[in-house]
Amino acid sequence: MLGQLVPVGGGDPIPLLQAHVVVGRRPSCDIVLEFSNVSSQHCELLYEQGHWKMHDFGSSNGTKVNGVRYDQRWLNPGDEITFAKHKFNIEYVPGSSDPAPVNEEESPFSRSLLEKAGLADPERRPRPPRPSSNQPLRPETRPPGRSTPAPDPASKEGEDDILRWLSDE
């Protein structure tokens, strides 16, 4: 046995018997976590150089180590690893006389705070700026699929027309 995952809050430990372990909801995974917030193939755990390493597969709800979301991370004995919201402590005895691999720290400015908190998708592009409310939409800035021009916001009855026009989405 190369180590084990011990559920935080109690439960049976999960033995880590292979050097490559896939964690996810899919029955074909090595460790199956049957929870809807765990991705079908959530992440993998790799035993390399006598130490465990986590590599997230781009799961929707992420994988955290000691409360911080990472795409990949070397794991130290006793670290808390969270798959979606399911917490485990990893227990193992480092098997190599080599020093523990060092996690490369990313620049603090490489990701936005929203991305670090898991609230923004780094692949998503920002929306183009919207025109101010006193300017009518020009045809080239109209959202796709709109065939009617924007109502004139300057007129009083235009307010109701604007609300109807916006709710047509």
C-alpha positions in Angstrom: 0.0 0.0 0.0 1.4 3.4 -1.1 -0.8 5.4 1.3 -4.5 6.1 2.0 -7.1 8.8 1.9 -8.9 9.2 5.2 -12.3 10.9 5.1 -12.4 14.1 7.2 -15.2 13.6 9.8 -15.0 9.9 9.8 -15.4 6.9 7.5 -13.4 4.1 6.1 -10.0 5.0 4.7 -9.4 4.4 1.0 -6.2 2.5 0.3 -3.9 3.8 -2.4 -2.7 0.6 -4.0 -1.4 1.8 -7.4 1.0 4.6 -8.5 -1.7 6.0 -10.8 -5.2 6.5 -9.3 -8.2 8.2 -11.1 -10.8 9.8 -8.8 -14.3 10.5 -10.1 -18.0 9.6 -10.2 -17.7 7.2 -13.2 -17.7 3.5 -12.2 -14.5 2.9 -14.2 -12.5 5.2 -11.9 -10.1 3.7 -9.4 -11.8 5.7 -6.6 -15.5 6.2 -7.2 -17.1 9.1 -5.3 -20.8 8.8 -6.1 -21.7 12.5 -5.5 -23.3 14.7 -8.2 -20.8 17.5 -7.5 -17.8 15.2 -8.3 -17.0 15.2 -12.0 -17.1 11.9 -13.9 -13.3 11.9 -14.1 -12.4 14.5 -11.4 -8.6 14.2 -11.0 -5.7 11.8 -10.8 -3.3 11.0 -8.0 0.3 10.0 -9.1 3.0 8.5 -7.0 6.3 9.8 -8.3 9.7 10.1 -6.7 8.3 8.6 -3.5 5.6 11.3 -3.1 2.0 11.8 -4.2 1.0 14.5 -6.8 -2.6 15.6 -7.6 -3.6 16.6 -11.2 -7.1 18.0 -11.6 -8.7 17.1 -15.0 -10.5 20.5 -15.3 -13.3 19.4 -13.0 -16.3 21.7 -12.6 -16.0 22.0 -8.8 -12.2 21.7 -8.6 -9.7 20.0 -6.4 -8.3 21.8 -3.4 -5.2 21.1 -1.3 -5.4 22.6 2.2 -8.3 24.8 1.2 -6.6 26.2 -2.0 -7.8 25.2 -5.5 -5.0 23.9 -7.7 -4.7 22.3 -11.2 -1.8 20.2 -9.9 0.1 20.0 -6.7 2.6 17.8 -4.8 1.0 16.4 -1.7 2.7 16.2 1.7 1.7 13.6 4.3 -1.3 14.9 6.2 -2.4 17.4 3.5 -6.2 17.8 3.2 -7.4 17.2 -0.3 -10.9 18.2 -1.3 -12.7 16.7 -4.3 -15.6 19.2 -5.0 -16.7 19.5 -1.3 -15.6 16.0 -0.1 -12.5 16.2 2.2 -9.8 13.6 2.8 -6.5 13.6 4.5 -3.7 11.9 2.6 -1.5 9.7 4.7 1.7 8.1 3.4 5.3 7.7 4.3 7.6 9.3 1.7 9.4 6.5 -0.1 12.4 8.2 -1.5 15.6 9.5 0.1 15.4 12.3 -2.3 14.1 15.6 -0.9 10.3 16.2 -1.4 9.5 17.8 -4.8 8.8 21.5 -4.6 5.6 23.0 -5.8 6.3 25.7 -8.3 4.6 28.8 -6.9 2.8 30.8 -9.6 3.1 34.5 -9.8 0.5 36.1 -7.6 -0.6 38.2 -10.6 -0.9 35.3 -13.1 -4.7 34.7 -12.2 -7.4 37.1 -11.1 -8.8 36.9 -7.6 -12.1 35.6 -9.1 -10.2 32.8 -10.8 -8.3 31.9 -7.7 -11.6 31.8 -5.8 -13.1 29.5 -8.4 -15.7 32.1 -9.4 -14.4 32.9 -12.9 -13.5 30.7 -15.9 -10.0 31.6 -17.2 -11.0 30.5 -20.7 -14.0 32.8 -20.8 -13.5 36.1 -22.6 -14.7 39.3 -21.1 -17.9 40.7 -22.6 -17.6 43.8 -24.8 -18.6 47.0 -23.1 -22.3 47.9 -23.3 -23.4 51.3 -24.6 -24.6 53.8 -22.0 -28.3 54.0 -21.4 -28.7 57.3 -23.2 -27.3 56.0 -26.5 -29.5 53.9 -28.7 -27.9 50.6 -29.9 -26.3 51.0 -33.3 -27.1 48.1 -35.7 -23.5 46.8 -35.5 -23.7 46.5 -31.7 -27.2 44.8 -31.6 -27.1 41.4 -30.0 -27.3 38.6 -32.6 -30.8 37.4 -33.5 -32.4 40.8 -32.8 -34.3 42.0 -35.8 -36.0 45.0 -34.2 -34.0 48.1 -33.5 -33.7 49.3 -29.9 -36.5 51.7 -28.8 -35.7 55.3 -28.3 -34.8 55.7 -24.6 -35.4 59.5 -24.8 -39.2 59.1 -24.9 -41.2 58.4 -21.8 -43.1 55.5 -23.5 -39.7 54.3 -24.7 -39.0 53.0 -21.1 -41.8 50.3 -21.4 -40.6 49.5 -24.9 -37.1 49.1 -23.7 -38.2 46.7 -21.0 -40.2 44.6 -23.5 -37.3 44.7 -25.9 -34.8 43.5 -23.3 -37.1 40.7 -22.1 -37.3 39.3 -25.6 -34.1 37.4 -25.1 
